[in-house]
C-alpha cells in the first residue's frame, strides 16, 4: 500500500507537472501525510533533465504550501478558537493560557511561523497555533511563503543535483535535514539574542 502511495505521488508530479506539485504541496501543508521530499526531489531531477523549469517548481510548491497552510489557519481560527474559548477549560486550556499564547504569537509569531515551516513534523502543524491566536493574516502569509519557499528551494536543489542517483539521495538526505535544523537553531538563537539586546 505504501509503495502504491509513493508511486501515485511520483506519477502525479510527472504527469500533472506544476499543477500536481501545487496540489501535493497544498495537501502536504495540511495534516495529510504527503512527504515533500517525494514531491520536490523528483521534480528537481526533472528540471535537471530539462523537462520542467526549476523556478516554476519552487513557485508552484510555495503557492501550494501557502494554500494548505491557510486552510489550517482558517480552520483553527473559525472552528478551533471558538471551541477552545467555550470548552477549553475541560481540556486543561484555561483562558489565561490562551491569553499567554496570544501574547507569545503577537510578539514572536513571525519567527515561529518561518522556522516552523523548516522543521519536519512541525511544518504541517505550525499554522494551527497561528490561527488559534489570530496571528495577522498578512504576516502569516509572508512568513509562511518565506519558510516554505526556502524549504522548497533546498529540496528542489537536492533533486536537481542528486535526483538521478538514489544511493546518493539516501546517503545525504539526513545531512540535508540536519543542516536545516542547525540553520533553524541559529536563526532562533540569533532572534533570542536580538530580543535580549532590545
C-alpha positions in Angstrom: 0.0 0.0 0.0 2.8 2.4 0.9 4.6 1.5 -2.4 1.4 2.3 -4.3 1.1 5.7 -2.5 4.7 6.6 -3.4 4.1 5.5 -7.0 1.0 7.7 -7.1 2.9 10.8 -5.8 5.7 10.3 -8.4 3.2 9.8 -11.2 1.3 12.9 -10.2 4.5 15.0 -10.3 5.5 13.5 -13.7 2.0 13.6 -15.4 0.5 16.7 -13.9 3.6 18.9 -13.7 3.3 22.2 -11.8 -0.4 21.7 -11.1 0.4 18.3 -9.5 3.2 19.9 -7.4 0.8 22.7 -6.3 -1.9 20.1 -5.2 0.5 17.8 -3.5 2.3 20.5 -1.6 -1.1 22.0 -0.6 -2.0 18.6 0.9 1.4 18.3 2.5 0.8 21.6 4.3 -2.4 20.3 5.9 -2.3 17.3 8.2 -2.3 14.8 5.3 0.9 12.6 5.1 2.3 13.7 1.7 6.1 13.8 2.1 7.5 16.9 0.4 10.7 15.0 -0.3 8.9 12.6 -2.6 7.4 15.6 -4.5 10.2 18.0 -4.9 13.3 15.8 -5.3 11.9 14.1 -8.4 10.7 17.4 -9.7 14.2 18.8 -9.2 15.6 15.9 -11.2 13.0 16.6 -14.0 14.3 20.2 -14.0 17.8 18.9 -14.4 16.7 16.8 -17.4 15.1 19.9 -18.9 11.6 18.7 -18.6 10.5 21.3 -16.1 11.5 24.8 -15.1 13.4 25.0 -11.8 11.9 28.2 -10.5 8.4 27.3 -11.6 8.7 24.2 -9.4 9.7 26.3 -6.4 6.9 28.8 -7.1 4.2 26.1 -7.5 5.4 24.4 -4.3 5.5 27.6 -2.3 2.0 28.6 -3.6 0.6 25.1 -2.7 2.2 25.3 0.8 0.5 28.7 1.3 -2.9 27.4 0.3 -2.6 24.3 2.5 -1.3 26.3 5.5 -4.0 28.9 5.0 -6.7 26.2 5.2 -5.2 25.0 8.5 -5.1 28.6 9.7 -8.7 29.2 8.8 -10.0 26.0 10.5 -8.0 26.9 13.6 -9.3 30.5 13.6 -13.0 29.8 12.8 -13.5 26.4 14.5 -10.7 25.8 16.9 -10.7 29.3 18.6 -14.4 29.3 19.4 -14.2 25.7 20.6 -11.3 26.5 23.0 -12.9 29.6 24.3 -16.1 27.7 25.2 -14.9 24.2 26.0 -11.1 24.6 26.5 -11.3 24.5 30.3 -12.4 20.9 30.1 -9.2 20.1 28.2 -6.9 22.0 30.6 -6.8 25.0 28.2 -7.8 27.8 30.6 -8.4 31.4 29.4 -5.2 32.6 30.9 -3.2 30.0 28.9 -4.9 31.1 25.8 -4.1 34.8 26.5 -0.4 33.9 27.1 -0.3 32.0 23.8 -1.9 35.0 22.1 0.7 37.3 23.6 3.5 34.9 22.5 2.4 34.8 18.9 1.8 38.5 18.8 5.4 39.0 19.8 7.1 36.0 18.2 4.7 34.8 15.6 6.8 35.8 12.6 9.9 33.8 13.6 7.8 30.9 14.9 6.0 30.6 11.6 9.1 31.0 9.5 11.2 28.5 11.4 8.3 26.1 11.9 8.0 25.7 8.1 11.5 24.3 8.0 11.2 21.7 10.7 9.9 18.2 9.7 7.0 17.2 11.8 6.2 20.8 12.9 5.9 22.3 9.4 2.5 20.7 9.0 1.2 22.0 12.3 2.6 25.5 12.8 -0.4 27.0 11.0 -2.8 25.8 13.8 -1.4 27.9 16.7 -1.1 30.8 14.3 -4.9 30.6 13.6 -5.8 29.9 17.2 -4.0 33.0 18.3 -5.4 35.2 15.5 -1.9 36.0 14.0 -2.1 38.8 11.5 -3.1 37.1 8.2 -0.7 39.2 6.1 2.2 38.4 8.3 1.2 34.8 8.4 1.2 34.6 4.6 4.5 36.4 4.3 6.5 34.2 6.7 4.8 31.1 5.5 5.9 31.9 2.0 9.4 32.7 3.1 9.8 29.4 5.1 8.0 27.3 2.5 10.0 28.9 -0.3 13.3 28.2 1.4 12.3 24.5 2.1 11.1 24.1 -1.5 14.3 25.6 -2.8 16.5 23.3 -0.8 14.7 20.1 -1.8 14.5 21.1 -5.4 18.2 21.8 -5.5 18.8 18.5 -3.9 16.8 16.8 -6.6 18.4 18.9 -9.3 22.0 17.8 -8.4 21.4 14.3 -6.9 18.0 13.2 -8.2 19.3 10.7 -10.6 21.3 8.8 -8.0 19.1 7.1 -5.4 22.1 5.9 -3.4 23.5 9.4 -3.0 20.0 10.7 -2.0 19.8 8.1 0.7 23.3 8.9 1.8 22.9 12.7 2.0 19.3 13.2 2.8 19.8 13.1 6.6 22.7 15.6 6.2 20.2 18.0 4.5 17.7 17.6 7.3 20.4 18.1 10.0 21.7 21.1 8.1 18.2 22.7 8.0 17.7 22.0 11.7 21.1 23.6 12.5 20.1 26.6 10.4 16.8 26.9 12.3 18.6 26.7 15.6 21.0 29.5 14.5 18.0 31.7 13.5 16.3 31.1 16.8 19.5 31.7 18.8 20.1 35.0 16.9 16.5 36.0 17.4 16.7 35.3 21.2 19.9 37.3 21.4 18.4 40.2 19.5 15.3 40.2 21.8 17.5 40.3 24.9 19.6 43.2 23.4 16.3 45.1 22.9 
